[in-house]
Amino acid sequence: MSPRVPADCVLPDPAAVRTVRSADGAELNVEEYGPEGAPLVVLAHGWTCSTAFWAPVVNRLAADFRVVAYDQRGHGRSPAPAGADGYSTAKLADDLEAVLAATVPDGRRAVVVGHSMGGMTVMAAGDRPGVAARTAANLLVNTGPGELIAELAVLPPAVRAKGLRRFLHRQILRSRLPLGPVTAVTRAALKYATMGPATPADRVEACAQVVHACPAKVRFHWAGVLDTLDVHDALARVAAPTAVIAGSRDRLTPPVHARRIAAALADPRGLLELPGTGHMSPVERPAEVAAEIRRLAALAATPLEETA
């Protein structure tokens, strides 16, 4: 019998749902929560996830923030690209720019939060004036700017040879196999690969339901982008105040990535490493993620002379 998904892992009814068209015509499902006119937060989810992944964070913010969450192309309710050329970091940056233009009114700015591939999206858009104009601050969660295969820690330490580790990690990342229904075995595998050892079974179930819903073709094409990811140059151009969150037990983007990001930022505003936490911090530790978003929102609302 499957564990019941926790109440906070279920999204509330959205205040608005819209379709935003990206630069190449791709349609993106965008959902908005919380009071209109409240401070803005925009959430970009990671590889194989969807807006549903953000439910624990949305439930902690929607009382006093206007929270915008969108399905990355091919995920959730956003249709998959017709061909392989629809998958790239440039497309991710295009999509974020389009969502910000549609949901952040002229003269206003949002705290932009990216988890995993969503964080890579934020970094890839670091050289976009249209993104910068609508960004008050960024929060990068469980993510990395490149060298993902080299730093993966899914395989046990007993596999020591670097070349073999890279080969096997690449095969895992780029698997075309459908995940199928959520079972006790797949829950255990997902927990091992993506979550901390103390994560409760019901929160593992919530993540599993989201991840298993991603089509195998979409998962494969985005894995190819992640395999060759390099957004270091755009990361160096991110001008907004930016904080970073890492999980000490993250096997997919270990804390070494967070430290590299923090060192490269023009305006770093803290690196929070969550002990015992894996790759899914917004589900494993939503209170801490929401608190960081609130901290950045307060920082962005404080006059510059008061933060000096």
C-alpha positions as CSV (number, residue, x, y, z in Angstrom):
1,M,0.0,0.0,0.0
2,S,1.4,3.4,-1.0
3,P,1.9,6.1,1.7
4,R,-0.6,8.9,1.5
5,V,0.9,12.1,0.2
6,P,1.2,14.8,2.9
7,A,-1.4,17.6,2.8
8,D,1.2,20.3,2.2
9,C,2.4,18.4,-0.9
10,V,-0.9,19.1,-2.6
11,L,-1.2,22.4,-4.4
12,P,-4.0,24.8,-3.4
13,D,-6.5,26.0,-6.0
14,P,-4.7,28.5,-8.2
15,A,-5.8,32.1,-8.3
16,A,-5.1,32.2,-12.0
17,V,-3.9,29.8,-14.7
18,R,-2.6,31.1,-18.1
19,T,-0.7,29.9,-21.1
20,V,2.5,31.9,-21.9
21,R,4.1,31.6,-25.3
22,S,7.9,31.5,-25.4
23,A,10.1,33.0,-28.1
24,D,9.9,30.0,-30.4
25,G,6.1,29.6,-29.9
26,A,6.4,26.9,-27.2
27,E,3.4,27.0,-24.8
28,L,4.1,27.1,-21.1
29,N,1.5,26.3,-18.4
30,V,1.7,29.0,-15.7
31,E,-0.2,28.9,-12.4
32,E,-0.5,31.8,-9.9
33,Y,-1.3,31.5,-6.2
34,G,-1.9,34.1,-3.5
35,P,-3.3,37.6,-3.5
36,E,-2.9,39.8,-6.5
37,G,-0.6,42.8,-5.8
38,A,1.4,41.0,-3.1
39,P,5.2,40.7,-3.4
40,L,6.1,38.4,-6.3
41,V,7.9,35.0,-6.3
42,V,8.5,33.0,-9.5
43,L,9.4,29.3,-9.2
44,A,11.2,27.3,-11.8
45,H,11.2,23.5,-11.2
46,G,13.8,20.9,-12.1
47,W,14.3,18.0,-14.4
48,T,11.4,15.5,-14.5
49,C,9.3,17.7,-12.1
50,S,6.4,20.1,-12.5
51,T,4.5,22.8,-10.7
52,A,3.2,20.1,-8.3
53,F,6.8,19.7,-7.0
54,W,6.6,23.2,-5.4
55,A,3.4,22.5,-3.4
56,P,5.1,22.5,0.0
57,V,6.7,25.9,-0.7
58,V,3.6,27.4,-2.3
59,N,1.5,26.4,0.7
60,R,4.0,28.2,3.0
61,L,4.0,31.4,0.9
62,A,0.6,31.9,-0.7
63,A,-1.0,33.7,2.2
64,D,1.1,36.8,1.7
65,F,3.0,36.4,-1.7
66,R,1.8,36.2,-5.3
67,V,3.5,32.9,-6.2
68,V,4.0,32.1,-9.9
69,A,5.0,28.5,-10.8
70,Y,5.3,27.3,-14.4
71,D,5.9,23.9,-16.0
72,Q,9.1,23.8,-17.9
73,R,8.6,22.8,-21.6
74,G,7.7,19.1,-21.8
75,H,6.9,18.8,-18.1
76,G,3.5,18.9,-16.4
77,R,1.0,20.6,-18.6
78,S,3.5,22.3,-20.9
79,P,3.7,20.4,-24.3
80,A,6.9,18.8,-25.3
81,P,9.0,20.3,-28.1
82,A,8.4,18.8,-31.5
83,G,12.1,18.1,-32.1
84,A,15.5,17.9,-30.4
85,D,16.2,21.6,-31.2
86,G,13.6,22.6,-28.7
87,Y,15.8,21.4,-25.8
88,S,18.6,23.7,-24.7
89,T,19.7,26.1,-22.0
90,A,18.9,29.0,-24.4
91,K,15.3,27.7,-24.6
92,L,15.1,27.5,-20.8
93,A,16.3,31.1,-20.6
94,D,13.8,32.1,-23.3
95,D,11.0,30.5,-21.3
96,L,11.9,32.2,-18.0
97,E,12.1,35.5,-19.8
98,A,8.6,35.0,-21.3
99,V,7.1,34.0,-18.0
100,L,8.6,37.0,-16.2
101,A,7.3,39.3,-19.0
102,A,3.8,37.9,-18.7
103,T,3.5,37.8,-14.9
104,V,5.7,40.6,-13.5
105,P,4.2,44.0,-14.4
106,D,6.5,46.8,-15.7
107,G,8.1,48.5,-12.8
108,R,7.9,45.5,-10.4
109,R,10.4,42.7,-9.7
110,A,10.1,39.2,-8.3
111,V,12.2,36.9,-6.2
112,V,13.1,34.2,-8.8
113,V,13.7,30.7,-7.4
114,G,15.2,27.8,-9.4
115,H,15.5,24.2,-8.2
116,S,18.0,21.9,-10.0
117,M,17.3,22.5,-13.8
118,G,15.3,25.5,-12.7
119,G,18.4,26.9,-11.1
120,M,20.3,26.2,-14.3
121,T,17.6,28.1,-16.1
122,V,18.1,31.2,-13.8
123,M,21.9,31.0,-14.4
124,A,21.5,30.5,-18.2
125,A,19.4,33.7,-18.2
126,G,22.0,35.7,-16.3
127,D,22.9,37.7,-19.4
128,R,19.3,38.6,-20.3
129,P,18.4,42.3,-19.7
130,G,14.7,41.4,-19.8
131,V,15.2,38.9,-16.9
132,A,17.4,41.3,-14.9
133,A,14.8,44.1,-15.2
134,R,12.2,41.9,-13.5
135,T,14.3,40.2,-10.9
136,A,14.7,41.5,-7.4
137,A,16.8,38.6,-6.1
138,N,17.5,34.9,-6.9
139,L,17.5,31.7,-4.9
140,L,19.4,28.8,-6.5
141,V,18.5,25.4,-4.9
142,N,20.2,22.1,-5.4
143,T,21.8,23.1,-8.7
144,G,25.1,23.4,-10.6
145,P,26.5,25.4,-13.5
146,G,28.3,22.5,-15.2
147,E,30.4,19.3,-14.7
148,L,27.3,17.5,-13.6
149,I,28.4,14.0,-14.7
150,A,31.9,14.4,-13.1
151,E,30.3,15.3,-9.7
152,L,27.4,12.8,-9.6
153,A,27.5,10.6,-6.5
154,V,24.7,8.1,-7.3
155,L,27.1,5.2,-7.6
156,P,28.7,3.8,-4.4
157,P,32.3,4.8,-3.6
158,A,33.4,1.2,-4.3
159,V,33.2,2.2,-8.0
160,R,36.5,4.1,-7.9
161,A,37.7,4.4,-11.5
162,K,36.8,7.9,-12.8
163,G,36.2,6.8,-16.3
164,L,33.9,4.0,-15.3
165,R,32.0,6.2,-12.9
166,R,31.4,8.8,-15.6
167,F,30.3,6.2,-18.1
168,L,27.9,4.5,-15.7
169,H,26.5,7.8,-14.4
170,R,25.9,9.0,-18.0
171,Q,24.0,5.8,-18.7
172,I,21.8,6.4,-15.6
173,L,21.2,10.0,-16.5
174,R,20.4,9.4,-20.2
175,S,18.2,6.2,-19.7
176,R,15.3,6.0,-22.2
177,L,13.4,3.5,-20.0
178,P,10.0,4.5,-18.8
179,L,9.7,4.7,-15.0
180,G,6.3,3.0,-14.9
181,P,4.0,3.0,-11.9
182,V,5.3,4.0,-8.5
183,T,6.1,0.9,-6.5
184,A,8.0,0.1,-3.3
185,V,11.1,-0.6,-5.3
186,T,11.0,2.6,-7.4
187,R,10.3,4.6,-4.2
188,A,13.3,3.1,-2.6
189,A,15.5,3.8,-5.7
190,L,14.2,7.4,-5.9
191,K,14.9,8.0,-2.2
192,Y,18.4,6.7,-2.5
193,A,19.2,8.8,-5.6
194,T,17.5,12.0,-4.8
195,M,16.6,12.4,-1.1
196,G,18.2,12.2,2.3
197,P,18.1,9.0,4.3
198,A,15.7,10.3,7.0
199,T,13.1,11.6,4.5
200,P,9.7,10.3,5.5
201,A,8.0,7.8,3.2
202,D,5.0,10.1,2.5
203,R,7.3,12.8,1.2
204,V,9.2,10.2,-1.0
205,E,5.8,9.2,-2.4
206,A,5.0,12.8,-3.2
207,C,8.2,13.2,-5.2
208,A,7.8,9.8,-6.9
209,Q,4.4,10.7,-8.2
210,V,5.8,13.9,-9.7
211,V,8.9,12.4,-11.2
212,H,7.1,9.3,-12.6
213,A,4.7,11.5,-14.5
214,C,7.5,12.9,-16.7
215,P,7.5,11.3,-20.2
216,A,10.5,9.2,-20.9
217,K,11.3,11.1,-24.1
218,V,11.3,14.4,-22.3
219,R,13.4,13.0,-19.5
220,F,15.9,11.7,-22.1
221,H,16.2,14.9,-24.2
222,W,16.7,17.1,-21.1
223,A,19.3,14.6,-19.8
224,G,21.2,15.3,-22.9
225,V,21.2,19.0,-22.1
226,L,22.3,18.4,-18.6
227,D,25.1,16.0,-19.7
228,T,26.9,18.9,-21.6
229,L,25.7,21.8,-19.4
230,D,27.9,24.8,-19.1
231,V,26.3,28.1,-17.9
232,H,29.4,29.5,-16.1
233,D,29.7,32.5,-18.4
234,A,26.0,33.5,-17.9
235,L,26.3,32.8,-14.1
236,A,29.0,35.4,-13.9
237,R,26.6,38.0,-15.3
238,V,23.8,37.4,-12.8
239,A,23.6,40.9,-11.2
240,A,20.8,40.5,-8.7
241,P,21.4,39.5,-5.0
242,T,21.5,35.7,-5.0
243,A,21.5,33.1,-2.3
244,V,22.2,29.4,-2.7
245,I,20.9,26.3,-0.9
246,A,22.6,22.9,-1.0
247,G,21.7,19.5,0.6
248,S,24.6,17.8,2.4
249,R,23.4,14.4,1.1
250,D,22.6,15.6,-2.4
251,R,23.9,12.9,-4.8
252,L,22.8,14.7,-8.0
253,T,24.3,18.1,-7.4
254,P,26.6,17.8,-4.4
255,P,27.5,20.8,-2.3
256,V,30.6,21.4,-4.3
257,H,28.4,23.0,-7.0
258,A,26.8,25.4,-4.5
259,R,30.2,26.5,-3.4
260,R,31.3,27.1,-6.9
261,I,28.2,29.1,-7.6
262,A,28.6,31.2,-4.5
263,A,32.2,32.0,-5.5
264,A,31.2,33.1,-9.0
265,L,28.2,35.4,-8.0
266,A,28.5,39.1,-8.4
267,D,26.3,39.7,-5.4
268,P,26.3,36.6,-3.2
269,R,23.8,36.7,-0.3
270,G,24.5,33.4,1.6
271,L,25.0,29.7,1.1
272,L,22.7,27.5,3.3
273,E,23.7,23.8,3.5
274,L,20.9,21.7,4.9
275,P,22.3,18.8,6.9
276,G,21.0,15.3,6.0
277,T,19.1,16.7,3.0
278,G,19.2,15.3,-0.5
279,H,18.4,16.8,-3.9
280,M,14.8,17.6,-3.2
281,S,15.1,20.4,-0.6
282,P,11.8,22.1,-1.5
283,V,10.0,18.9,-0.5
284,E,12.4,17.6,2.2
285,R,12.9,21.0,3.9
286,P,10.2,23.4,2.6
287,A,10.2,25.5,5.8
288,E,13.8,26.4,5.3
289,V,13.4,27.0,1.6
290,A,10.4,29.3,2.2
291,A,12.3,31.1,4.9
292,E,15.1,31.9,2.5
293,I,12.6,33.2,0.0
294,R,11.1,35.5,2.6
295,R,14.6,36.6,3.6
296,L,15.4,37.6,0.1
297,A,12.1,39.3,-0.4
298,A,12.7,41.4,2.7
299,L,16.3,42.1,1.5
300,A,14.9,43.3,-1.9
301,A,12.4,45.5,-0.2
302,T,15.0,47.2,2.0
303,P,16.6,50.4,0.7
304,L,20.2,50.0,-0.4
305,E,21.6,52.4,2.2
306,E,20.1,50.2,5.0
307,T,21.9,47.1,3.7
308,A,25.3,48.7,3.4
